[in-house]
């Protein structure tokens, strides 16, 4: 086939964030967010793929589930990062459950637990 006839394929995907966007490629991901002053804040990260640490997670069927969970986790992390740029008056008060979890395990672990609960509930509701 002639190069002109070949279809162009890309391995780049994205996700909308609060006042920004997440773009993910094969090796890196970039987050661009507009802050309160109207400036663009860029954060570029190397992707550490789990299948490189554990080769069996690259097997068919397993790979799809692992990549789905990994993409959801990185997407929620980026969404939380973009929410941190919101002004204090626009942020909601934490719910009773959020406050209870934060009291029991601390603020950093609480954030991770709440994100994990949201991911599990999201997948359960989508499948259900």
Beta strands, then each sheet from edge to edge (+ up, - down):
strand 1: 13-17
strand 2: 20-24
strand 3: 28-34
strand 4: 40-46
sheet 1: 1+ 2- 3+ 4-
end
